[in-house]
């Protein structure tokens, strides 16, 4: 290749990089403007609302879909918010808990599942659900950097961090899913008449299989639990860790091990996996499916928590 041609190629490459960098920043700031005005939906709206209420709320709930659909936070306190998000694990929750003000007295309910703690495949990748706040929120940026889940390109082209959530953001920007001013984070699962027969059949035939779990604690999950413990020790917050009911827990050995871990680290933990373990027809209405309570089940479970922890009443 001739020297002149090589120089032109280098100049063209540099020009493309500069233009793409500028375009990325324009796109990034445009997306920020849009996303900051989205306050509904789990793509970013619920996270935006959490960031506005987290410093002032008296009660906060964290966890996955079983936190989102099982715990009615505002039945404990009017100034409460449920930050449960479908599909996330303890990495996501731990990161948000670490963003809370240390000097604010708060009741923090953390929903945890044994599937995180005894799943060899759990790698904390759910923290990626917070990428839209990368380079925008100090605590989230620090946690993402520490996780090793931010690529070299993401540090240059910021708009990449909106991948996977852009459609949901735009949908809720154009047409909000709900009125966030009255939303407290709880999403009920209502079973209609046409769904109840299939639900009842599934639950009647829900037979626990033999216990085949390895019972080996996942170190990634444990490390994120320790980050939550660090917040507990450095703040004025009252932490409650719970595992909500499932219809038929196939194995209780992992529950015992997790209970031992929580006890060892002096973390207040209650395992309610088998709280509603029954196949009685009258109790089917408590369930949406094998692992999720219906809106009726959530109301009953929330009332049970209020009775268990009197300070929540």
PAMI-82923 format. One record per residue (C-alpha): y, z, x; residue number from 1. Coordinates in pm, whole numbers. Layout:
<guvexs>
{{Y, Z, X}, NUM}
...
</guvexs>
This chain:
<guvexs>
{{0, 0, 0}, 1}
{{340, -100, 136}, 2}
{{586, 178, 223}, 3}
{{844, 46, -22}, 4}
{{590, 44, -305}, 5}
{{479, 395, -213}, 6}
{{838, 524, -225}, 7}
{{890, 366, -566}, 8}
{{569, 526, -690}, 9}
{{677, 867, -562}, 10}
{{1021, 828, -725}, 11}
{{859, 725, -1054}, 12}
{{621, 1022, -1041}, 13}
{{907, 1265, -975}, 14}
{{1110, 1109, -1256}, 15}
{{819, 1143, -1499}, 16}
{{769, 1509, -1399}, 17}
{{1140, 1588, -1440}, 18}
{{1163, 1410, -1778}, 19}
{{843, 1576, -1907}, 20}
{{973, 1915, -1792}, 21}
{{1304, 1868, -1972}, 22}
{{1134, 1734, -2286}, 23}
{{894, 2030, -2281}, 24}
{{1181, 2280, -2267}, 25}
{{1364, 2106, -2552}, 26}
{{1044, 2107, -2756}, 27}
{{973, 2471, -2662}, 28}
{{1315, 2596, -2773}, 29}
{{1294, 2386, -3091}, 30}
{{955, 2537, -3173}, 31}
{{1092, 2884, -3100}, 32}
{{1372, 2827, -3349}, 33}
{{1124, 2719, -3615}, 34}
{{859, 2982, -3543}, 35}
{{1110, 3269, -3536}, 36}
{{1192, 3189, -3898}, 37}
{{827, 3195, -4007}, 38}
{{732, 3532, -4157}, 39}
{{413, 3449, -4344}, 40}
{{62, 3344, -4246}, 41}
{{-158, 3445, -3956}, 42}
{{-56, 3154, -3731}, 43}
{{256, 3348, -3628}, 44}
{{424, 3492, -3939}, 45}
{{229, 3817, -3946}, 46}
{{289, 3867, -3575}, 47}
{{663, 3805, -3623}, 48}
{{673, 4062, -3902}, 49}
{{481, 4313, -3690}, 50}
{{728, 4275, -3404}, 51}
{{1013, 4356, -3643}, 52}
{{849, 4669, -3792}, 53}
{{639, 4808, -3506}, 54}
{{909, 5035, -3364}, 55}
{{994, 5197, -3696}, 56}
{{662, 5208, -3888}, 57}
{{497, 5546, -3944}, 58}
{{144, 5407, -3986}, 59}
{{-1, 5094, -3822}, 60}
{{-348, 4941, -3858}, 61}
{{-504, 4713, -3595}, 62}
{{-826, 4513, -3584}, 63}
{{-1003, 4203, -3703}, 64}
{{-1065, 4067, -4054}, 65}
{{-1246, 4388, -4147}, 66}
{{-925, 4579, -4080}, 67}
{{-715, 4314, -4253}, 68}
{{-929, 4317, -4569}, 69}
{{-1051, 4678, -4578}, 70}
{{-756, 4911, -4517}, 71}
{{-458, 4929, -4752}, 72}
{{-205, 5079, -4513}, 73}
{{72, 5141, -4763}, 74}
{{-157, 5375, -4961}, 75}
{{-112, 5617, -4670}, 76}
{{261, 5577, -4631}, 77}
{{532, 5350, -4772}, 78}
{{644, 5277, -4417}, 79}
{{311, 5131, -4303}, 80}
{{181, 4793, -4189}, 81}
{{-167, 4646, -4143}, 82}
{{-176, 4419, -3836}, 83}
{{-538, 4319, -3883}, 84}
{{-593, 3952, -3799}, 85}
{{-899, 3744, -3880}, 86}
{{-1118, 3655, -3584}, 87}
{{-960, 3877, -3319}, 88}
{{-1119, 4144, -3101}, 89}
{{-1004, 4449, -2912}, 90}
{{-812, 4246, -2650}, 91}
{{-565, 4126, -2913}, 92}
{{-524, 4471, -3068}, 93}
{{-491, 4647, -2732}, 94}
{{-211, 4413, -2625}, 95}
{{-8, 4480, -2938}, 96}
{{-69, 4855, -2918}, 97}
{{68, 4850, -2564}, 98}
{{390, 4701, -2700}, 99}
{{461, 5006, -2918}, 100}
{{741, 5249, -2828}, 101}
{{596, 5545, -2637}, 102}
{{841, 5803, -2774}, 103}
{{788, 5723, -3143}, 104}
{{547, 5946, -3339}, 105}
{{310, 5717, -3525}, 106}
{{-36, 5720, -3679}, 107}
{{-238, 5435, -3530}, 108}
{{-562, 5331, -3701}, 109}
{{-771, 5106, -3476}, 110}
{{-1065, 4926, -3633}, 111}
{{-1338, 4853, -3381}, 112}
{{-1671, 4674, -3419}, 113}
{{-1986, 4719, -3217}, 114}
{{-2015, 4341, -3190}, 115}
{{-1733, 4347, -2931}, 116}
{{-1877, 4632, -2729}, 117}
{{-2236, 4506, -2712}, 118}
{{-2188, 4131, -2711}, 119}
{{-2249, 3979, -2368}, 120}
{{-2041, 3678, -2466}, 121}
{{-1724, 3868, -2556}, 122}
{{-1466, 3771, -2293}, 123}
{{-1136, 3884, -2446}, 124}
{{-1034, 3527, -2524}, 125}
{{-891, 3643, -2857}, 126}
{{-582, 3750, -2662}, 127}
{{-503, 3377, -2659}, 128}
{{-386, 3420, -3018}, 129}
{{-69, 3572, -2871}, 130}
{{19, 3276, -2646}, 131}
{{306, 3168, -2870}, 132}
{{490, 3477, -2742}, 133}
{{422, 3398, -2375}, 134}
{{746, 3403, -2173}, 135}
{{915, 3544, -2484}, 136}
{{780, 3899, -2509}, 137}
{{751, 4110, -2194}, 138}
{{445, 4316, -2287}, 139}
{{252, 4018, -2425}, 140}
{{342, 3802, -2124}, 141}
{{225, 4075, -1886}, 142}
{{-105, 4118, -2073}, 143}
{{-172, 3744, -2082}, 144}
{{-103, 3714, -1710}, 145}
{{-340, 4004, -1639}, 146}
{{-610, 3846, -1856}, 147}
{{-628, 3537, -1636}, 148}
{{-619, 3318, -1945}, 149}
{{-293, 3141, -1871}, 150}
{{-332, 2816, -1683}, 151}
{{-101, 2681, -1413}, 152}
{{28, 2418, -1656}, 153}
{{117, 2680, -1917}, 154}
{{354, 2838, -1666}, 155}
{{535, 2506, -1632}, 156}
{{502, 2347, -1975}, 157}
{{575, 2632, -2215}, 158}
{{522, 2435, -2535}, 159}
{{148, 2418, -2457}, 160}
{{130, 2777, -2579}, 161}
{{184, 2655, -2935}, 162}
{{-140, 2453, -2926}, 163}
{{-371, 2556, -3207}, 164}
{{-104, 2728, -3414}, 165}
{{154, 2453, -3466}, 166}
{{17, 2321, -3796}, 167}
{{-3, 2669, -3945}, 168}
{{351, 2745, -3829}, 169}
{{493, 2427, -3979}, 170}
{{309, 2479, -4310}, 171}
{{448, 2830, -4347}, 172}
{{793, 2718, -4237}, 173}
{{804, 2454, -4511}, 174}
{{625, 2662, -4774}, 175}
{{585, 3036, -4704}, 176}
{{247, 3173, -4804}, 177}
{{396, 3488, -4957}, 178}
{{713, 3697, -4976}, 179}
{{702, 3895, -4652}, 180}
{{960, 4144, -4783}, 181}
{{692, 4294, -5009}, 182}
{{398, 4228, -4776}, 183}
{{236, 4521, -4595}, 184}
{{-32, 4327, -4408}, 185}
{{-332, 4392, -4634}, 186}
{{-508, 4083, -4771}, 187}
{{-748, 4166, -5057}, 188}
{{-1070, 3971, -5107}, 189}
{{-1111, 3911, -5478}, 190}
{{-1452, 3804, -5608}, 191}
{{-1424, 3593, -5921}, 192}
{{-1690, 3562, -6188}, 193}
{{-1833, 3238, -6052}, 194}
{{-1877, 3393, -5704}, 195}
{{-2029, 3724, -5810}, 196}
{{-2377, 3591, -5895}, 197}
{{-2418, 3429, -5551}, 198}
{{-2280, 3743, -5385}, 199}
{{-2521, 3970, -5574}, 200}
{{-2820, 3751, -5486}, 201}
{{-2725, 3751, -5116}, 202}
{{-2683, 4128, -5104}, 203}
{{-3006, 4200, -5291}, 204}
{{-3189, 4000, -5027}, 205}
{{-3000, 4147, -4733}, 206}
{{-3289, 4301, -4541}, 207}
{{-3215, 4457, -4202}, 208}
{{-3392, 4279, -3917}, 209}
{{-3549, 4443, -3617}, 210}
{{-3303, 4581, -3366}, 211}
{{-3281, 4333, -3079}, 212}
{{-2942, 4419, -2925}, 213}
{{-2934, 4482, -2550}, 214}
{{-2712, 4792, -2594}, 215}
{{-2534, 4701, -2273}, 216}
{{-2165, 4784, -2299}, 217}
{{-1934, 4488, -2253}, 218}
{{-1700, 4577, -1967}, 219}
{{-1416, 4358, -2093}, 220}
{{-1412, 4540, -2427}, 221}
{{-1435, 4876, -2255}, 222}
{{-1141, 4792, -2025}, 223}
{{-922, 4708, -2324}, 224}
{{-1028, 5031, -2492}, 225}
{{-914, 5218, -2182}, 226}
{{-574, 5048, -2209}, 227}
{{-544, 5189, -2560}, 228}
{{-650, 5530, -2431}, 229}
{{-370, 5510, -2172}, 230}
{{-116, 5457, -2452}, 231}
{{-260, 5755, -2638}, 232}
{{-222, 5978, -2332}, 233}
{{136, 5870, -2260}, 234}
{{275, 5874, -2613}, 235}
{{324, 6095, -2917}, 236}
{{93, 5886, -3131}, 237}
{{-205, 6007, -3334}, 238}
{{-493, 5760, -3287}, 239}
{{-783, 5720, -3528}, 240}
{{-1063, 5479, -3440}, 241}
{{-1288, 5362, -3724}, 242}
{{-1569, 5118, -3791}, 243}
{{-1559, 5018, -4157}, 244}
{{-1866, 4967, -4380}, 245}
{{-2107, 4678, -4361}, 246}
{{-2367, 4615, -4627}, 247}
{{-2679, 4663, -4418}, 248}
{{-2642, 4753, -4050}, 249}
{{-2943, 4597, -3872}, 250}
{{-2923, 4838, -3579}, 251}
{{-2786, 5189, -3538}, 252}
{{-2865, 5237, -3169}, 253}
{{-2546, 5061, -3058}, 254}
{{-2349, 5275, -3306}, 255}
{{-2480, 5588, -3137}, 256}
{{-2391, 5457, -2790}, 257}
{{-2040, 5361, -2901}, 258}
{{-1997, 5703, -3060}, 259}
{{-2097, 5858, -2727}, 260}
{{-1842, 5647, -2539}, 261}
{{-1565, 5747, -2776}, 262}
{{-1663, 6113, -2750}, 263}
{{-1675, 6094, -2370}, 264}
{{-1318, 5964, -2363}, 265}
{{-1200, 6216, -2625}, 266}
{{-1105, 5947, -2875}, 267}
{{-1122, 6039, -3244}, 268}
{{-1382, 5800, -3389}, 269}
{{-1560, 5772, -3723}, 270}
{{-1840, 5524, -3784}, 271}
{{-1855, 5426, -4151}, 272}
{{-2098, 5135, -4107}, 273}
{{-2349, 5280, -4354}, 274}
{{-2104, 5450, -4590}, 275}
{{-2197, 5219, -4878}, 276}
{{-2552, 5132, -4773}, 277}
{{-2714, 5061, -5108}, 278}
{{-2854, 4775, -5312}, 279}
{{-2776, 4933, -5650}, 280}
{{-2633, 4673, -5893}, 281}
{{-2337, 4895, -5979}, 282}
{{-2224, 4893, -5616}, 283}
{{-2227, 4515, -5566}, 284}
{{-1867, 4495, -5683}, 285}
{{-1760, 4674, -5363}, 286}
{{-1851, 4371, -5155}, 287}
{{-1724, 4021, -5089}, 288}
{{-2010, 3943, -4852}, 289}
{{-2240, 4126, -4607}, 290}
{{-1961, 4236, -4374}, 291}
{{-1649, 4239, -4593}, 292}
{{-1549, 4467, -4877}, 293}
{{-1395, 4321, -5190}, 294}
{{-1055, 4436, -5310}, 295}
{{-1236, 4705, -5512}, 296}
{{-1430, 4817, -5206}, 297}
{{-1111, 4826, -4998}, 298}
{{-942, 5049, -5254}, 299}
{{-1238, 5288, -5254}, 300}
{{-1265, 5291, -4874}, 301}
{{-892, 5350, -4827}, 302}
{{-905, 5644, -5067}, 303}
{{-1202, 5778, -4873}, 304}
{{-1002, 5762, -4549}, 305}
{{-719, 5950, -4717}, 306}
{{-961, 6228, -4808}, 307}
{{-1124, 6229, -4463}, 308}
{{-792, 6249, -4280}, 309}
{{-578, 6477, -4491}, 310}
{{-261, 6394, -4295}, 311}
{{-287, 6039, -4430}, 312}
{{-239, 6160, -4787}, 313}
</guvexs>
